[in-house]
Amino acid sequence: MVIAPLQEGDRLMPTIAHRRLLTQRLAGPKFAAPAEVVAHFGAVQAQEYLPALWAVGQRTVGATEAIIEQAINDRQLVRTWPLRGTIHLVTPADIRWLLALSAPRQLRMTPRQQQLGLDEATFAQSRRVVARALSDGQPRPRPELRQVLDDAGISTAGQRGIHIMGRLAQEGLICIGPRQGKQHTFVLLDAWLPPAREWTRDEALAKLARRYFTSHGPATLKDYTWWSGLAAAEARAGLAMVKGQLEHDVAGREVYWFAATPVGELPSPSAHLLPFYDEYLVAYKDRRAVLPPEHNALADSRNIIFHQPILVNGRVAGTWLRELKADVVILRPTLFRHLTGAERDALGAAAERYGAFLGLRAELVMA
């Protein structure tokens, strides 16, 4: 499949999807290590832990779930709240400047926090209690820290606990540590990770814009503003700083920005089983390029990120669920359209890749 230049109109949306397969490394060369994947994107959405491992794994040569998790245990990757108030995977070199860049918006008191009875005095007290509990440098499971807060008279009932921990992470006090069994832990950021270079705000704005359009392009300024969570003026300023390093083209009324991408042949047909919140969908405000309009009702288009999409030739063709057994993962697709024989074969190959990632035999059960 030859990648064509962008042109006018929605009929060229598949071309944008094909280019994104390359820039997002779902097609073409994969990265040698998990940290290279995350550094490429700048941040990878990861509030769902196991799906996030697969998001990184399918872009990494020879990856397994254990390999990606080991990268977290080895402090090559870190989970925290750097963008949009949502958990992402980032690298140690990027975590602090991303937190600093997002702080002016992230640290504002939200209506939800006010509803929960949280205020600056509560956060200040929580900061002291949690810092003391983690002062020995050892990871502490989330339930244990909740109990520490409760014992100090700071209620973690309802959603108060996660809002407190998220706020302390956004301040740069803590980050999520390695799992202990199935429990996630927290650690003091400065005790867990070595110091990293500081960037001025303008340097950080340019750096994030360059990362986004290099890894997610072709994309629009609206897409970038949504993904970064920055104020529109700052997102626009970041793009202005790096425009000279990017290419752009027009489809309809939209200007799409991207780095020079290897243009050539893509496997056809191709199929991918994406996890929840994969960057291929979640990173764009406008998802028409990958979600054909005729599938909107079937795909619950406003909430497609809450499903696990099946891609065929870069566009959503269905969703999938999994069932884990002792030595097999059973994959059940719900298709939005008829697949050709070659497309079904490509979907079967995608299922085998996922099974290999889990270290299980994959069984694809077609309706």
MIDREN-883126 format. One record per residue (C-alpha): residue number from 1; chain; x, y negated, z. Coordinates in nm, 3 decimals. Layout:
<rs>
R   mifi   kolza      east     north        up
R    NUM       A         X         Y         Z
...
</rs>
This chain:
<rs>
R   mifi   kolza      east     north        up
R      1       A     0.000     0.000     0.000
R      2       A     0.160    -0.328    -0.110
R      3       A     0.134    -0.627     0.121
R      4       A    -0.001    -0.922    -0.078
R      5       A     0.026    -1.293     0.000
R      6       A    -0.266    -1.443     0.188
R      7       A    -0.534    -1.604    -0.024
R      8       A    -0.870    -1.772     0.015
R      9       A    -1.164    -1.610     0.189
R     10       A    -1.261    -1.324     0.415
R     11       A    -1.192    -1.072     0.143
R     12       A    -0.823    -1.109     0.227
R     13       A    -0.872    -1.010     0.591
R     14       A    -0.730    -0.660     0.519
R     15       A    -0.406    -0.823     0.404
R     16       A    -0.374    -0.999     0.739
R     17       A    -0.437    -0.667     0.915
R     18       A    -0.166    -0.496     0.710
R     19       A     0.086    -0.766     0.793
R     20       A     0.000    -0.737     1.162
R     21       A     0.064    -0.363     1.154
R     22       A     0.423    -0.451     1.065
R     23       A     0.478    -0.745     1.301
R     24       A     0.318    -0.551     1.588
R     25       A     0.539    -0.251     1.505
R     26       A     0.252    -0.008     1.466
R     27       A     0.397     0.048     1.121
R     28       A     0.755     0.027     1.003
R     29       A     1.058     0.057     1.234
R     30       A     0.986     0.119     1.601
R     31       A     1.191    -0.007     1.894
R     32       A     1.459     0.203     2.061
R     33       A     1.354     0.124     2.420
R     34       A     1.039     0.015     2.608
R     35       A     1.195    -0.314     2.720
R     36       A     1.258    -0.407     2.356
R     37       A     0.886    -0.369     2.282
R     38       A     0.781    -0.593     2.569
R     39       A     1.050    -0.851     2.495
R     40       A     0.929    -0.862     2.133
R     41       A     0.577    -0.954     2.243
R     42       A     0.674    -1.172     2.538
R     43       A     0.398    -1.012     2.745
R     44       A     0.182    -0.702     2.694
R     45       A    -0.161    -0.697     2.858
R     46       A    -0.160    -0.423     3.121
R     47       A    -0.436    -0.441     3.379
R     48       A    -0.520    -0.081     3.282
R     49       A    -0.199     0.096     3.376
R     50       A    -0.198     0.422     3.177
R     51       A    -0.336     0.266     2.857
R     52       A    -0.061     0.002     2.882
R     53       A     0.201     0.277     2.890
R     54       A     0.058     0.410     2.562
R     55       A     0.053     0.059     2.412
R     56       A     0.428     0.038     2.468
R     57       A     0.491     0.404     2.391
R     58       A     0.347     0.408     2.042
R     59       A     0.587     0.131     1.947
R     60       A     0.893     0.308     2.095
R     61       A     1.092     0.582     1.924
R     62       A     1.040     0.922     2.088
R     63       A     0.851     0.779     2.384
R     64       A     0.659     0.979     2.641
R     65       A     0.441     0.853     2.923
R     66       A     0.715     0.952     3.170
R     67       A     0.977     0.750     2.978
R     68       A     0.768     0.432     2.985
R     69       A     0.687     0.471     3.354
R     70       A     1.054     0.532     3.431
R     71       A     1.135     0.198     3.267
R     72       A     0.905     0.037     3.525
R     73       A     1.063     0.233     3.809
R     74       A     1.408     0.128     3.684
R     75       A     1.300    -0.241     3.685
R     76       A     1.337    -0.277     3.308
R     77       A     0.969    -0.373     3.293
R     78       A     0.753    -0.550     3.550
R     79       A     0.378    -0.591     3.592
R     80       A     0.242    -0.922     3.715
R     81       A    -0.002    -1.205     3.632
R     82       A     0.187    -1.434     3.388
R     83       A    -0.086    -1.529     3.137
R     84       A    -0.462    -1.597     3.151
R     85       A    -0.485    -1.473     3.511
R     86       A    -0.449    -1.118     3.379
R     87       A    -0.191    -0.847     3.451
R     88       A     0.076    -0.802     3.183
R     89       A     0.400    -0.614     3.139
R     90       A     0.700    -0.847     3.103
R     91       A     1.076    -0.812     3.118
R     92       A     1.283    -0.934     3.417
R     93       A     1.446    -1.198     3.195
R     94       A     1.107    -1.347     3.106
R     95       A     0.901    -1.318     3.421
R     96       A     1.000    -1.639     3.598
R     97       A     0.983    -1.883     3.307
R     98       A     0.646    -1.738     3.203
R     99       A     0.512    -1.784     3.556
R    100       A     0.645    -2.138     3.568
R    101       A     0.492    -2.220     3.231
R    102       A     0.148    -2.096     3.326
R    103       A     0.152    -2.224     3.687
R    104       A    -0.021    -2.562     3.634
R    105       A    -0.337    -2.388     3.510
R    106       A    -0.307    -2.056     3.695
R    107       A    -0.268    -2.206     4.041
R    108       A    -0.579    -2.421     4.027
R    109       A    -0.850    -2.314     4.268
R    110       A    -1.115    -2.128     4.070
R    111       A    -1.492    -2.123     4.131
R    112       A    -1.466    -1.748     4.199
R    113       A    -1.203    -1.803     4.468
R    114       A    -1.424    -2.067     4.628
R    115       A    -1.719    -1.825     4.620
R    116       A    -1.501    -1.574     4.806
R    117       A    -1.418    -1.830     5.074
R    118       A    -1.053    -1.862     4.970
R    119       A    -0.874    -2.194     5.006
R    120       A    -0.519    -2.327     5.011
R    121       A    -0.486    -2.271     5.386
R    122       A    -0.582    -1.904     5.343
R    123       A    -0.331    -1.860     5.061
R    124       A    -0.057    -2.026     5.269
R    125       A    -0.124    -1.794     5.563
R    126       A    -0.138    -1.493     5.328
R    127       A     0.197    -1.596     5.182
R    128       A     0.362    -1.587     5.524
R    129       A     0.203    -1.255     5.622
R    130       A     0.288    -1.076     5.295
R    131       A     0.643    -1.214     5.283
R    132       A     0.705    -1.082     5.631
R    133       A     0.555    -0.740     5.550
R    134       A     0.778    -0.703     5.243
R    135       A     1.093    -0.855     5.393
R    136       A     1.274    -0.520     5.415
R    137       A     1.274    -0.496     5.034
R    138       A     1.068    -0.178     5.023
R    139       A     0.758    -0.142     4.803
R    140       A     0.431    -0.134     4.998
R    141       A     0.111     0.025     4.861
R    142       A    -0.179    -0.209     4.804
R    143       A    -0.401    -0.053     5.076
R    144       A    -0.122    -0.101     5.330
R    145       A    -0.086    -0.469     5.245
R    146       A    -0.462    -0.517     5.260
R    147       A    -0.454    -0.372     5.610
R    148       A    -0.168    -0.604     5.708
R    149       A    -0.373    -0.902     5.591
R    150       A    -0.687    -0.780     5.767
R    151       A    -0.490    -0.731     6.091
R    152       A    -0.371    -1.092     6.061
R    153       A    -0.731    -1.210     6.045
R    154       A    -0.736    -1.262     5.667
R    155       A    -1.027    -1.062     5.527
R    156       A    -0.961    -0.868     5.207
R    157       A    -1.323    -0.757     5.175
R    158       A    -1.482    -0.742     4.834
R    159       A    -1.250    -0.899     4.577
R    160       A    -1.067    -1.122     4.823
R    161       A    -0.771    -0.885     4.843
R    162       A    -0.694    -0.873     4.472
R    163       A    -0.743    -1.249     4.436
R    164       A    -0.495    -1.309     4.719
R    165       A    -0.236    -1.074     4.568
R    166       A    -0.286    -1.221     4.222
R    167       A    -0.236    -1.573     4.353
R    168       A     0.085    -1.477     4.537
R    169       A     0.211    -1.310     4.218
R    170       A     0.132    -1.619     4.011
R    171       A     0.332    -1.825     4.261
R    172       A     0.628    -1.594     4.202
R    173       A     0.638    -1.453     4.555
R    174       A     0.552    -1.092     4.465
R    175       A     0.509    -0.862     4.168
R    176       A     0.370    -0.513     4.123
R    177       A     0.625    -0.242     4.204
R    178       A     0.647     0.126     4.106
R    179       A     0.364     0.366     4.175
R    180       A     0.370     0.586     4.484
R    181       A     0.162     0.881     4.373
R    182       A    -0.142     0.712     4.221
R    183       A    -0.113     0.402     4.439
R    184       A     0.032     0.081     4.300
R    185       A     0.275    -0.105     4.522
R    186       A     0.390    -0.464     4.564
R    187       A     0.741    -0.600     4.617
R    188       A     0.900    -0.940     4.672
R    189       A     0.992    -1.066     4.326
R    190       A     1.327    -1.215     4.423
R    191       A     1.429    -0.900     4.613
R    192       A     1.320    -0.670     4.330
R    193       A     1.474    -0.853     4.032
R    194       A     1.802    -1.036     3.973
R    195       A     1.808    -1.411     3.904
R    196       A     1.743    -1.520     3.547
R    197       A     1.813    -1.830     3.344
R    198       A     1.579    -2.123     3.398
R    199       A     1.427    -2.304     3.099
R    200       A     1.289    -2.656     3.069
R    201       A     0.919    -2.678     3.002
R    202       A     0.975    -2.777     2.638
R    203       A     1.218    -2.488     2.593
R    204       A     0.962    -2.250     2.742
R    205       A     0.681    -2.385     2.523
R    206       A     0.891    -2.331     2.212
R    207       A     1.009    -1.992     2.327
R    208       A     0.659    -1.858     2.392
R    209       A     0.520    -1.991     2.063
R    210       A     0.809    -1.832     1.871
R    211       A     0.754    -1.499     2.047
R    212       A     0.383    -1.500     1.976
R    213       A     0.390    -1.578     1.606
R    214       A     0.688    -1.350     1.547
R    215       A     0.521    -1.054     1.715
R    216       A     0.152    -1.120     1.643
R    217       A     0.146    -1.309     1.314
R    218       A    -0.026    -1.384     1.091
R    219       A    -0.221    -1.575     1.354
R    220       A    -0.378    -1.917     1.399
R    221       A    -0.320    -2.187     1.655
R    222       A    -0.662    -2.097     1.805
R    223       A    -0.543    -1.738     1.846
R    224       A    -0.225    -1.852     2.018
R    225       A    -0.407    -2.092     2.250
R    226       A    -0.638    -1.808     2.357
R    227       A    -0.356    -1.559     2.411
R    228       A    -0.120    -1.792     2.597
R    229       A    -0.383    -1.948     2.822
R    230       A    -0.207    -2.282     2.777
R    231       A    -0.385    -2.613     2.743
R    232       A    -0.462    -2.678     2.375
R    233       A    -0.221    -2.973     2.364
R    234       A     0.068    -2.762     2.500
R    235       A    -0.004    -2.473     2.265
R    236       A    -0.007    -2.717     1.974
R    237       A     0.319    -2.874     2.094
R    238       A     0.487    -2.535     2.118
R    239       A     0.387    -2.445     1.763
R    240       A     0.508    -2.784     1.637
R    241       A     0.852    -2.716     1.786
R    242       A     0.895    -2.387     1.596
R    243       A     0.706    -2.451     1.270
R    244       A     1.034    -2.483     1.083
R    245       A     1.125    -2.125     1.183
R    246       A     0.794    -1.980     1.065
R    247       A     0.608    -1.931     0.741
R    248       A     0.243    -2.013     0.691
R    249       A    -0.037    -1.945     0.450
R    250       A    -0.408    -2.016     0.424
R    251       A    -0.709    -1.785     0.425
R    252       A    -1.039    -1.967     0.398
R    253       A    -1.011    -2.276     0.617
R    254       A    -0.760    -2.125     0.857
R    255       A    -0.383    -2.174     0.862
R    256       A    -0.200    -1.855     0.958
R    257       A     0.155    -1.868     1.097
R    258       A     0.402    -1.581     1.096
R    259       A     0.770    -1.501     1.086
R    260       A     0.923    -1.364     0.769
R    261       A     0.798    -1.005     0.763
R    262       A     0.939    -0.719     0.556
R    263       A     0.692    -0.701     0.269
R    264       A     0.648    -0.370     0.095
R    265       A     0.480    -0.036     0.120
R    266       A     0.273     0.084     0.415
R    267       A     0.166     0.447     0.454
R    268       A    -0.180     0.491     0.306
R    269       A    -0.392     0.603     0.463
R    270       A    -0.268     0.532     0.816
R    271       A    -0.448     0.587     1.147
R    272       A    -0.381     0.478     1.504
R    273       A    -0.547     0.551     1.836
R    274       A    -0.520     0.227     2.029
R    275       A    -0.562     0.196     2.408
R    276       A    -0.783    -0.048     2.593
R    277       A    -0.657    -0.409     2.567
R    278       A    -0.396    -0.334     2.302
R    279       A    -0.223    -0.648     2.175
R    280       A    -0.344    -0.564     1.824
R    281       A    -0.695    -0.672     1.926
R    282       A    -0.679    -0.859     2.254
R    283       A    -0.425    -1.116     2.135
R    284       A    -0.659    -1.294     1.891
R    285       A    -0.959    -1.517     1.942
R    286       A    -1.082    -1.433     1.590
R    287       A    -1.081    -1.056     1.529
R    288       A    -1.241    -1.051     1.182
R    289       A    -0.915    -0.942     1.024
R    290       A    -0.923    -0.606     1.201
R    291       A    -1.293    -0.562     1.277
R    292       A    -1.501    -0.556     0.957
R    293       A    -1.822    -0.759     1.000
R    294       A    -2.039    -0.466     0.896
R    295       A    -1.921    -0.282     1.209
R    296       A    -1.997    -0.563     1.454
R    297       A    -2.307    -0.405     1.602
R    298       A    -2.149    -0.060     1.626
R    299       A    -1.827    -0.191     1.776
R    300       A    -1.987    -0.430     2.025
R    301       A    -1.763    -0.686     1.858
R    302       A    -1.764    -0.938     2.142
R    303       A    -1.631    -0.670     2.376
R    304       A    -1.425    -0.444     2.148
R    305       A    -1.126    -0.487     2.381
R    306       A    -1.316    -0.287     2.643
R    307       A    -1.316     0.015     2.410
R    308       A    -1.035     0.227     2.267
R    309       A    -1.035     0.152     1.893
R    310       A    -0.948     0.383     1.607
R    311       A    -0.762     0.202     1.331
R    312       A    -0.765     0.324     0.974
R    313       A    -0.539     0.120     0.746
R    314       A    -0.517    -0.144     1.018
R    315       A    -0.892    -0.199     1.061
R    316       A    -1.128    -0.070     1.328
R    317       A    -1.311     0.239     1.203
R    318       A    -1.438     0.376     1.534
R    319       A    -1.360     0.429     1.901
R    320       A    -1.232     0.726     2.100
R    321       A    -1.244     0.886     2.441
R    322       A    -1.017     1.146     2.597
R    323       A    -1.062     1.441     2.831
R    324       A    -0.757     1.579     3.010
R    325       A    -0.725     1.949     3.085
R    326       A    -0.432     2.155     3.215
R    327       A    -0.244     2.185     2.887
R    328       A    -0.456     1.997     2.634
R    329       A    -0.598     1.650     2.577
R    330       A    -0.933     1.657     2.400
R    331       A    -0.999     1.351     2.185
R    332       A    -1.355     1.266     2.086
R    333       A    -1.391     0.997     1.818
R    334       A    -1.704     0.797     1.743
R    335       A    -1.668     0.687     1.382
R    336       A    -1.829     0.380     1.228
R    337       A    -1.794     0.503     0.872
R    338       A    -1.724     0.816     0.672
R    339       A    -1.356     0.905     0.650
R    340       A    -1.202     1.059     0.343
R    341       A    -1.015     1.385     0.374
R    342       A    -0.682     1.201     0.369
R    343       A    -0.803     0.959     0.638
R    344       A    -0.911     1.251     0.857
R    345       A    -0.567     1.403     0.815
R    346       A    -0.411     1.071     0.920
R    347       A    -0.639     1.064     1.226
R    348       A    -0.530     1.418     1.312
R    349       A    -0.166     1.309     1.292
R    350       A    -0.243     1.015     1.524
R    351       A    -0.399     1.259     1.772
R    352       A    -0.086     1.474     1.761
R    353       A     0.130     1.168     1.835
R    354       A    -0.082     1.088     2.138
R    355       A    -0.064     1.448     2.260
R    356       A     0.314     1.445     2.226
R    357       A     0.326     1.121     2.427
R    358       A     0.141     1.295     2.711
R    359       A     0.333     1.621     2.671
R    360       A     0.009     1.803     2.590
R    361       A    -0.147     1.976     2.293
R    362       A    -0.403     1.747     2.131
R    363       A    -0.742     1.875     2.018
R    364       A    -0.942     1.639     1.797
R    365       A    -1.315     1.714     1.821
R    366       A    -1.500     1.556     1.528
R    367       A    -1.877     1.510     1.559
</rs>
